[in-house]
Amino acid sequence: IYLTHFAGMPGATFQAMVTTDDEPLAVWKHVIEALGLVGADVGETRTVRGPEPLRVVIERTQQDATLRYVAMRIESPAPGVAIAGTHRTGGRVMASISMFHYGEGAEAAAEAGAVKWREWLEQGLAVRK
């Protein structure tokens, strides 16, 4: 996605991540439903729900017994890539949202989004640490 759409542009990133003891498929379904991405297919344009709505194009989806994710190209409010997913690790399940912003406003977009998305993910999963 980066090489096709954002090569050479300045960038900034953040990752929000939480761990839970819940069942992996249940965590995935909860995350994907909360984001408004149930049934998302590659090539579709969607509006992601969250602390800041994102207009995205679905670029890739993957699901297996260990890892589930959807990779999206962000069209607005700031150009970039978002990856939402879950994976099993050490008997627990990790849910994460990673965002890579590109262009002149990349640092500001990443800085503004980091705390909002982390809090949204934690509250949404009622994380047990």
Secondary structure, 3 states (H helix, E strand, C coil): CHHHHCCCCCEEEEEEEEEECCCHHHHHHHHHHHCCCCCCCCCCEEEECCCCCEEEEEEEEEECCCEEEEEEEEEECCCEEEEEEEEEECCEEEEEEEEEEECCCHHHHHHHHHHHHHHHHHHHHCCCC
